[in-house]
Amino acid sequence: MRTITGRMNVLPFAACLLTLLWALAPSAQAQTPAAPEVMAGLKLSAGGKPITYAQLLARCKEADVIFFGELHDDSIGHLAEQELLEDLAALPGPLALGLEMLETEDQTVLDEYRSGFATQAQLEASANLWGNWETDYLPLVRFAVQRKLPIYATNVPRRYASLVARRGLPALDSLSEQAKLWIAPLPIMVPYQQSSYQKMRGMMAGHGMADTAATNRFVAAQAIKDATMGYIIARNRPAGGRLLHINGSFHSDYNEGILYYLRRNDPRVRTLTISYRPTGAEDAGNKALADIVVVGPARPAGKP
């Protein structure tokens, strides 16, 4: 071993050490401000009848899993789900958070971030994050970390959904055993007759895709997302508590999608679905959309 002689320049070394310790200290993590209270200003209904936010929370107390079906680019909807998360954390019993926006193979680095072993920068460098992660989903994750809530990455890695869309479900059989750990157990049965999947077929036909085999593959790609999310939720929902799952509304509307697969894995689970819509959406008044429909402000002109 080579011995270094001479006097070390202490000040730069100390400055670097202090910087490192500051970055690693739990208190250095940015604190998430409390969500603005937007729910009181939104229109809430259950079975077509108006309800209050207090009544929504009372319904949440009776559920094991609560699904908040969002529009991914609606800022008011994101504020509403953060407010809900904070209020659920104040209820008795354990709470966990599940996110469609994180993929199952991100769970390790997510756990490391939650435990303080990985920094936010390391999480963001390793995980497959969405473009609106920082503004819309990071605040949820930070709040959960601060409250020491379990957080679950529930979605299938997108390359496997893409594989199914191109080559069909049988292509999954050729994946390695390691890769299959990130997917719901195979084989995956697809309920093509479900109204949400039928709606997806109709949308694709409206865009000129008349090939039935191709539309079946696209529906199957959606189904492996739903199946994987349902499987992860069933395995990880806290006993005696509840799990709040944030997902695009298409995955839980009409109590289908994820819920179909969740109930196959956990037949006695009690669920509550919430679906967010802006004023003016064609299905905003559809009482069958979810157990509770939340209607927010109209979207800006020119935004679908």
C-alpha positions, -999 to +999 in steps of 0.1 A: +000+000+000+014+034-009+016+058+020+008+095+012+030+119+030+025+156+035-002+177+049-038+171+036-056+202+025-083+199+051-108+227+042-118+214+007-121+179+021-143+190+050-165+210+027-170+180+005-178+158+035-203+183+049-220+185+015-222+147+013-236+144+048-262+172+041-273+154+010-277+121+028-294+135+059-332+127+060-339+163+068-324+174+035-352+158+016-376+185+004-408+185+025-441+181+006-464+209+014-500+200+024-523+196-006-547+225-013-582+216-001-599+212-035-623+184-028-648+206-011-651+226-044-657+196-066-690+178-074-691+144-058-718+118-064-725+082-057-752+064-077-761+096-093-768+114-060-747+142-046-725+134-016-700+154+005-663+148+008-669+137+044-692+110+031-666+099+006-641+095+034-667+075+054-670+051+024-632+048+023-631+036+059-651+005+048-628-004+019-597-024+017-586-010-016-595+025-029-590+032-066-586+068-077-591+068-115-574+099-128-569+118-161-531+118-163-528+154-174-555+170-152-539+192-125-570+195-103-574+157-103-538+154-091-545+178-063-576+159-053-558+126-051-530+141-029-556+156-006-573+122-004-540+105+004-533+129+032-568+125+047-566+087+045-533+088+064-552+105+092-576+076+096-570+047+120-552+016+106-523+011+082-522+027+048-502+019+017-499+037-017-498+020-051-490+037-083-496+027-119-469+052-128-442+031-114-433-003-129-427-035-109-390-037-117-387-002-101-397-016-067-361-022-055-349+013-060-382+026-047-377+007-015-342+020-013-354+056-017-381+051+009-355+036+033-330+064+027-305+042+009-311+059-024-314+096-032-341+111-052-316+116-081-308+079-080-344+069-079-351+091-109-321+078-128-331+042-123-369+041-125-390+044-157-407+076-149-434+096-167-430+131-180-452+146-153-435+126-125-420+156-107-452+178-106-479+151-101-465+119-086-434+128-067-455+148-041-475+116-034-443+096-030-426+122-008-457+124+015-457+086+018-420+085+026-425+112+053-453+092+068-434+059+065-462+044+043-454+014+021-453+023-016-458-002-044-448+000-080-477-019-096-475-016-134-460-041-157-428-030-174-439-012-206-417-033-229-437-064-220-470-047-228-454-035-261-443-071-267-479-084-263-492-056-286-468-068-313-467-105-309-496-115-285-497-131-251-478-163-261-447-142-265-445-139-227-439-176-223-404-172-238-393-147-213-367-156-186-379-167-152-364-134-138-385-114-163-416-132-154-412-120-118-423-086-130-456-098-145-487-114-130-484-152-131-489-168-165-511-177-183-532-145-182-568-149-192-583-118-209-620-110-205-625-096-240-662-092-233-658-066-206-673-032-215-641-013-210-622-036-233-650-035-258-648+002-257-611+000-264-619-021-295-644+005-307-619+033-302-593+014-323-618+006-350-627+043-351-590+050-359-590+026-388-578-006-371-602-032-384-579-062-380-595-083-352-562-101-344-544-067-340-571-053-318-571-084-296-533-080-291-538-044-280-566-053-256-543-081-243-515-056-238-539-035-217-550-067-198-514-076-187-512-041-171-545-047-153-535-082-143-502-072-129-516-043-110-543-065-095-518-091-086-495-067-069-523-050-050-537-084-038-503-094-025-495-062-007-527-046+006-522-041+044-542-063+067-567-043+088-560-012+068-563+001+032-544+007+001-549+038-021-542+030-058-536+058-083-543+048-119-557+061-151-595+059-149-597+035-178-581+008-156-608+009-130-639+025-146-671+004-144-654-017-116-635-036-144-599-037-155-577-040-124-607-050-103-614-081-124-580-094-117-578-082-081-610-102-073-596-133-090-566-131-066-585-118-036-622-127-038-632-112-004-615-078-010-637-047-004-631-021-030-642+015-036-637+031-071-634+068-076-634+083-111-624+119-119-639+138-148-639+174-158-671+193-163-683+188-199-669+153-203-695+132-221-696+105-194-692+128-164-729+122-155-727+084-159-735+070-124-722+035-134-687+049-141-675+043-106-688+040-070-680+077-066-677+102-095-658+134-089-664+162-114-639+190-116-636+222-136-639+222-173-607+217-192-592+247-211-604+252-246-586+230-271-576+204-245-595+171-249 
